[in-house]
Amino acid sequence: MDWTVTNPLPEEGRTISFVGKGGGAKSTTLAHLLRYWKKMGIPAVAHDADDSDKKESGSLLAWTEMLPAHGDGLGSPVYRAPAPPSLKTEADRLRPAHGLSVIDTKAWDRSKESLQYAAIRAADLLVLALYPSGMEKFRGASIIGAMDDVETMSGHRPKLVCLLTRFNPTASAADDVRKELMDEELHVLDAAIPASESKTGYAQSFGTTPKLKWESDMHKLAKELLREVAP
């Protein structure tokens, strides 16, 4: 099976930040993406802003600490995110040539001194992980407002995409919210991460080496995000 792709990223690479509510599968998604990008020949580093002030049980750093020291880990190094003023500098400094810096964040907090604001400032692409419900769509409006604030303060506005996560694939709610978001001229990724509570599902994978599967939801997302940040 050929996992490789022609690297579409520029020499300086790109930074992708994930934002959204707590429990929105951001860390789980990123752990799997790091493994897929490694297999696809895309160098990456991760910055864990979910674990910046205390040891979060579901953080990327906690995940890596549970993996065997002699194994492949998540396929890419994971760093504790620095204080907000230094996040962009560190993301740029540690980003590999033709590679990615990816930033994981904790539950959304619109404080202008928070790491979420710093993650927006650092990002070329901002991924809003969104459970498809009306309430969570309203939360998304707060993130768009924060993007406005960042643009006013710094002149920088990352590209925004919405990723639907943890939904019931047999229900219509995800399709309804997708349409509502698109009607509001927001870009919703084709790839989506449905809820999966089986023993081999994403929800049960914390602390294990993510399993790779050709053309799975995660593999499709890994490829789609590369297209989104390619020149």
Secondary structure, 3 states (H helix, E strand, C coil): CCCCCCCCCCCCCEEEEEEECCCCCHHHHHHHHHHHHHHCCCCEEEEEECCCCCCCCCCHHHHHHHCCCCCCCCCCCEEECCCHHHHHHHHHHHCCCCCEEEEEECCCCCCCCCHHHHHHHHCCEEEEEECCCHHHHHHHHHHHHHHHHHHHHHCCCCEEEEEEECCCCCCCHHHHHHHHHHHCCCCECCCCECCCCCCCCHHHCCCCCCCCCCCCHHHHHHHHHHHHHCC
